[in-house]
Amino acid sequence: MAEKIKLYALTTCIHCRNTKEYLKDCGVDYDCVDVDALQGEEREKVLEEVRQVNPNCTFPTLVIDDKVIVGFRKDEIEEALKR
């Protein structure tokens, strides 16, 4: 089972909402950062974190251990959670 799960999302994004819902349905604990709810330096810092794993800086960006999944890709999420 995955050890560390972090989701970078936007509050207005349906794909982000679907990803949150799916992770909840899977019963896994994860950290979620709603990037558009942040401001100033904190927001810049988080955007830089996203760019490190997803240079296009698109959402949702989900990091499961060392696997990066961009967009709501149920099959990829399921596979990564099993590792």
OpenMM code with the backbone's topology and positions (N, CA, C; nanometers):
from openmm import Vec3, app, unit

residues = "MET ALA GLU LYS ILE LYS LEU TYR ALA LEU THR THR CYS ILE HIS CYS ARG ASN THR LYS GLU TYR LEU LYS ASP CYS GLY VAL ASP TYR ASP CYS VAL ASP VAL ASP ALA LEU GLN GLY GLU GLU ARG GLU LYS VAL LEU GLU GLU VAL ARG GLN VAL ASN PRO ASN CYS THR PHE PRO THR LEU VAL ILE ASP ASP LYS VAL ILE VAL GLY PHE ARG LYS ASP GLU ILE GLU GLU ALA LEU LYS ARG".split()
positions = [
    Vec3(0.0845, -0.1189, 0.0000),
    Vec3(0.0000, 0.0000, 0.0000),
    Vec3(0.0887, 0.1249, 0.0000),
    Vec3(0.0421, 0.2263, -0.0690),
    Vec3(0.1181, 0.3509, -0.0805),
    Vec3(0.1438, 0.4124, 0.0569),
    Vec3(0.2617, 0.4709, 0.0712),
    Vec3(0.3031, 0.5303, 0.1978),
    Vec3(0.2661, 0.6787, 0.2074),
    Vec3(0.3010, 0.7543, 0.1020),
    Vec3(0.2865, 0.8995, 0.1054),
    Vec3(0.2061, 0.9453, -0.0158),
    Vec3(0.0962, 1.0143, 0.0104),
    Vec3(0.0091, 1.0603, -0.0978),
    Vec3(-0.0159, 1.2098, -0.0790),
    Vec3(0.0134, 1.2866, -0.1844),
    Vec3(-0.0089, 1.4312, -0.1788),
    Vec3(-0.0796, 1.4744, -0.3062),
    Vec3(-0.1863, 1.5499, -0.2888),
    Vec3(-0.2655, 1.5989, -0.4013),
    Vec3(-0.2568, 1.7509, -0.4057),
    Vec3(-0.2196, 1.8016, -0.5225),
    Vec3(-0.2228, 1.9449, -0.5480),
    Vec3(-0.3458, 1.9683, -0.6350),
    Vec3(-0.4365, 2.0536, -0.5874),
    Vec3(-0.5651, 2.0680, -0.6545),
    Vec3(-0.6081, 2.2147, -0.6605),
    Vec3(-0.7164, 2.2370, -0.7347),
    Vec3(-0.7823, 2.3673, -0.7385),
    Vec3(-0.9250, 2.3468, -0.6881),
    Vec3(-0.9762, 2.4414, -0.6123),
    Vec3(-1.1104, 2.4266, -0.5549),
    Vec3(-1.2187, 2.4273, -0.6618),
    Vec3(-1.1913, 2.4867, -0.7767),
    Vec3(-1.2923, 2.5016, -0.8821),
    Vec3(-1.2865, 2.3928, -0.9892),
    Vec3(-1.1946, 2.2982, -0.9750),
    Vec3(-1.1675, 2.1999, -1.0809),
    Vec3(-1.2462, 2.0699, -1.0574),
    Vec3(-1.3272, 2.0299, -1.1536),
    Vec3(-1.4067, 1.9074, -1.1408),
    Vec3(-1.3173, 1.7833, -1.1367),
    Vec3(-1.2082, 1.7831, -1.2123),
    Vec3(-1.1172, 1.6676, -1.2111),
    Vec3(-1.0496, 1.6541, -1.0743),
    Vec3(-1.0197, 1.7684, -1.0126),
    Vec3(-0.9623, 1.7680, -0.8777),
    Vec3(-1.0635, 1.7118, -0.7786),
    Vec3(-1.1883, 1.7550, -0.7926),
    Vec3(-1.2945, 1.7060, -0.7041),
    Vec3(-1.3133, 1.5563, -0.7205),
    Vec3(-1.3102, 1.5085, -0.8458),
    Vec3(-1.3239, 1.3651, -0.8723),
    Vec3(-1.2088, 1.2862, -0.8097),
    Vec3(-1.0884, 1.3412, -0.8177),
    Vec3(-0.9717, 1.2746, -0.7598),
    Vec3(-0.9866, 1.2650, -0.6075),
    Vec3(-1.0274, 1.3754, -0.5436),
    Vec3(-1.0485, 1.3752, -0.3977),
    Vec3(-1.1531, 1.2703, -0.3596),
    Vec3(-1.2631, 1.2683, -0.4342),
    Vec3(-1.3722, 1.1741, -0.4065),
    Vec3(-1.3243, 1.0299, -0.4212),
    Vec3(-1.2469, 1.0048, -0.5268),
    Vec3(-1.1968, 0.8691, -0.5507),
    Vec3(-1.1014, 0.8246, -0.4388),
    Vec3(-1.0109, 0.9120, -0.3983),
    Vec3(-0.9182, 0.8787, -0.2897),
    Vec3(-0.9957, 0.8515, -0.1607),
    Vec3(-1.1009, 0.9318, -0.1368),
    Vec3(-1.1844, 0.9113, -0.0187),
    Vec3(-1.2539, 0.7747, -0.0267),
    Vec3(-1.3072, 0.7427, -0.1445),
    Vec3(-1.3743, 0.6131, -0.1650),
    Vec3(-1.2786, 0.4959, -0.1438),
    Vec3(-1.1507, 0.5176, -0.1771),
    Vec3(-1.0487, 0.4129, -0.1591),
    Vec3(-1.0085, 0.4002, -0.0120),
    Vec3(-1.0484, 0.4971, 0.0692),
    Vec3(-1.0197, 0.4923, 0.2119),
    Vec3(-0.8747, 0.5193, 0.2483),
    Vec3(-0.8058, 0.5966, 0.1637),
    Vec3(-0.6652, 0.6269, 0.1920),
    Vec3(-0.6504, 0.7659, 0.2531),
    Vec3(-0.5486, 0.7808, 0.3366),
    Vec3(-0.5158, 0.9117, 0.3921),
    Vec3(-0.4249, 0.9835, 0.2934),
    Vec3(-0.4505, 1.1109, 0.2730),
    Vec3(-0.3659, 1.1881, 0.1815),
    Vec3(-0.3641, 1.3339, 0.2243),
    Vec3(-0.2565, 1.4020, 0.1866),
    Vec3(-0.2473, 1.5462, 0.2088),
    Vec3(-0.2988, 1.6146, 0.0835),
    Vec3(-0.3811, 1.7159, 0.1011),
    Vec3(-0.4330, 1.7906, -0.0135),
    Vec3(-0.4028, 1.9383, 0.0050),
    Vec3(-0.3515, 1.9986, -0.1014),
    Vec3(-0.3269, 2.1425, -0.1014),
    Vec3(-0.4125, 2.2038, -0.2120),
    Vec3(-0.5096, 2.2878, -0.1724),
    Vec3(-0.5885, 2.3620, -0.2707),
    Vec3(-0.5091, 2.4877, -0.3045),
    Vec3(-0.4373, 2.4798, -0.4151),
    Vec3(-0.3406, 2.5834, -0.4513),
    Vec3(-0.4069, 2.7201, -0.4684),
    Vec3(-0.5269, 2.7231, -0.5261),
    Vec3(-0.5926, 2.8521, -0.5495),
    Vec3(-0.6449, 2.9163, -0.4198),
    Vec3(-0.6411, 2.8431, -0.3104),
    Vec3(-0.6829, 2.8995, -0.1809),
    Vec3(-0.5651, 2.9653, -0.1084),
    Vec3(-0.4450, 2.9463, -0.1603),
    Vec3(-0.3248, 3.0044, -0.0997),
    Vec3(-0.2973, 3.1419, -0.1589),
    Vec3(-0.2144, 3.2194, -0.0881),
    Vec3(-0.1787, 3.3520, -0.1381),
    Vec3(-0.0310, 3.3797, -0.1158),
    Vec3(0.0202, 3.4734, -0.1914),
    Vec3(0.1543, 3.5250, -0.1704),
    Vec3(0.2643, 3.4220, -0.1772),
    Vec3(0.3589, 3.4334, -0.0816),
    Vec3(0.4769, 3.3469, -0.0808),
    Vec3(0.4411, 3.2004, -0.0657),
    Vec3(0.3404, 3.1727, 0.0165),
    Vec3(0.2991, 3.0339, 0.0374),
    Vec3(0.2536, 2.9714, -0.0955),
    Vec3(0.1753, 3.0470, -0.1720),
    Vec3(0.1273, 2.9987, -0.3016),
    Vec3(0.2449, 2.9753, -0.3976),
    Vec3(0.3382, 3.0697, -0.4022),
    Vec3(0.4555, 3.0562, -0.4900),
    Vec3(0.5378, 2.9326, -0.4536),
    Vec3(0.5547, 2.9099, -0.3244),
    Vec3(0.6310, 2.7942, -0.2764),
    Vec3(0.5649, 2.6639, -0.3225),
    Vec3(0.4337, 2.6558, -0.3083),
    Vec3(0.3609, 2.5350, -0.3474),
    Vec3(0.3632, 2.5174, -0.4993),
    Vec3(0.3481, 2.6255, -0.5747),
    Vec3(0.3553, 2.6159, -0.7214),
    Vec3(0.4918, 2.5652, -0.7654),
    Vec3(0.5961, 2.6055, -0.6943),
    Vec3(0.7310, 2.5564, -0.7255),
    Vec3(0.7399, 2.4067, -0.6969),
    Vec3(0.6782, 2.3610, -0.5878),
    Vec3(0.6729, 2.2165, -0.5574),
    Vec3(0.6049, 2.1412, -0.6713),
    Vec3(0.4940, 2.1962, -0.7210),
    Vec3(0.4208, 2.1315, -0.8307),
    Vec3(0.5088, 2.1247, -0.9553),
    Vec3(0.5760, 2.2356, -0.9873),
    Vec3(0.6621, 2.2392, -1.1077),
    Vec3(0.7753, 2.1370, -1.1010),
    Vec3(0.8199, 2.1035, -0.9798),
    Vec3(0.9272, 2.0041, -0.9634),
    Vec3(0.8827, 1.8680, -1.0186),
    Vec3(0.7563, 1.8333, -0.9981),
    Vec3(0.7055, 1.7018, -1.0397),
    Vec3(0.6218, 1.7085, -1.1667),
    Vec3(0.5683, 1.8272, -1.1988),
    Vec3(0.4851, 1.8468, -1.3167),
    Vec3(0.5169, 1.9844, -1.3751),
    Vec3(0.6163, 1.9892, -1.4652),
    Vec3(0.6609, 2.1178, -1.5208),
    Vec3(0.5488, 2.2004, -1.5856),
    Vec3(0.4427, 2.1358, -1.6339),
    Vec3(0.3308, 2.2089, -1.6942),
    Vec3(0.2418, 2.2750, -1.5898),
    Vec3(0.2593, 2.2339, -1.4638),
    Vec3(0.1857, 2.2939, -1.3520),
    Vec3(0.0342, 2.2891, -1.3750),
    Vec3(-0.0154, 2.1703, -1.4110),
    Vec3(-0.1575, 2.1507, -1.4341),
    Vec3(-0.2168, 2.0704, -1.3186),
    Vec3(-0.3486, 2.0739, -1.3086),
    Vec3(-0.4155, 2.0138, -1.1935),
    Vec3(-0.5270, 1.9193, -1.2373),
    Vec3(-0.5537, 1.8174, -1.1560),
    Vec3(-0.4840, 1.7816, -1.0340),
    Vec3(-0.3476, 1.7194, -1.0626),
    Vec3(-0.2544, 1.7424, -0.9728),
    Vec3(-0.1258, 1.6732, -0.9734),
    Vec3(-0.1221, 1.5904, -0.8457),
    Vec3(-0.1140, 1.4599, -0.8638),
    Vec3(-0.1177, 1.3662, -0.7523),
    Vec3(0.0166, 1.2949, -0.7450),
    Vec3(0.0760, 1.2936, -0.6259),
    Vec3(0.2035, 1.2250, -0.6056),
    Vec3(0.1795, 1.1114, -0.5050),
    Vec3(0.1948, 0.9893, -0.5547),
    Vec3(0.1800, 0.8711, -0.4701),
    Vec3(0.3176, 0.8067, -0.4605),
    Vec3(0.3787, 0.8180, -0.3424),
    Vec3(0.5185, 0.7785, -0.3224),
    Vec3(0.6037, 0.8505, -0.4258),
    Vec3(0.6596, 0.7805, -0.5251),
    Vec3(0.7425, 0.8482, -0.6262),
    Vec3(0.6730, 0.8554, -0.7623),
    Vec3(0.5466, 0.8174, -0.7686),
    Vec3(0.4701, 0.8175, -0.8939),
    Vec3(0.3884, 0.9459, -0.9033),
    Vec3(0.3995, 1.0144, -1.0175),
    Vec3(0.3245, 1.1382, -1.0400),
    Vec3(0.2133, 1.1107, -1.1409),
    Vec3(0.0917, 1.1468, -1.1045),
    Vec3(-0.0234, 1.1288, -1.1931),
    Vec3(-0.0868, 1.2658, -1.2131),
    Vec3(-0.0967, 1.3073, -1.3387),
    Vec3(-0.1548, 1.4367, -1.3716),
    Vec3(-0.2924, 1.4128, -1.4324),
    Vec3(-0.3924, 1.4778, -1.3769),
    Vec3(-0.5300, 1.4577, -1.4231),
    Vec3(-0.5959, 1.3470, -1.3414),
    Vec3(-0.7256, 1.3300, -1.3627),
    Vec3(-0.7987, 1.2255, -1.2917),
    Vec3(-0.7909, 1.0986, -1.3743),
    Vec3(-0.6942, 1.0131, -1.3417),
    Vec3(-0.6710, 0.8873, -1.4136),
    Vec3(-0.6899, 0.7732, -1.3142),
    Vec3(-0.8155, 0.7302, -1.3041),
    Vec3(-0.8568, 0.6306, -1.2054),
    Vec3(-0.7703, 0.5047, -1.2085),
    Vec3(-0.7457, 0.4510, -1.3286),
    Vec3(-0.6672, 0.3277, -1.3409),
    Vec3(-0.5251, 0.3466, -1.2879),
    Vec3(-0.4631, 0.4592, -1.3230),
    Vec3(-0.3263, 0.4857, -1.2769),
    Vec3(-0.3226, 0.5054, -1.1253),
    Vec3(-0.4238, 0.5731, -1.0726),
    Vec3(-0.4303, 0.5943, -0.9271),
    Vec3(-0.4433, 0.4606, -0.8569),
    Vec3(-0.5354, 0.3771, -0.9053),
    Vec3(-0.5576, 0.2457, -0.8453),
    Vec3(-0.4301, 0.1633, -0.8455),
    Vec3(-0.3604, 0.1635, -0.9591),
    Vec3(-0.2346, 0.0884, -0.9729),
    Vec3(-0.1294, 0.1398, -0.8751),
    Vec3(-0.1158, 0.2723, -0.8668),
    Vec3(-0.0142, 0.3315, -0.7782),
    Vec3(-0.0465, 0.3054, -0.6311),
    Vec3(-0.1724, 0.3010, -0.5950),
    Vec3(-0.2106, 0.2756, -0.4563),
    Vec3(-0.1759, 0.1325, -0.4143),
    Vec3(-0.1763, 0.0404, -0.5090),
    Vec3(-0.1476, -0.0997, -0.4794),
    Vec3(-0.0007, -0.1250, -0.4511),
    Vec3(0.0878, -0.0400, -0.5076),
    Vec3(0.2320, -0.0640, -0.4927),
    Vec3(0.2787, -0.0492, -0.3510),
] * unit.nanometer
topology = app.Topology()
chain = topology.addChain("A")
for resn in residues:
    res = topology.addResidue(resn, chain)
    for name in ("N", "CA", "C"):
        topology.addAtom(name, app.Element.getBySymbol(name[0]), res)
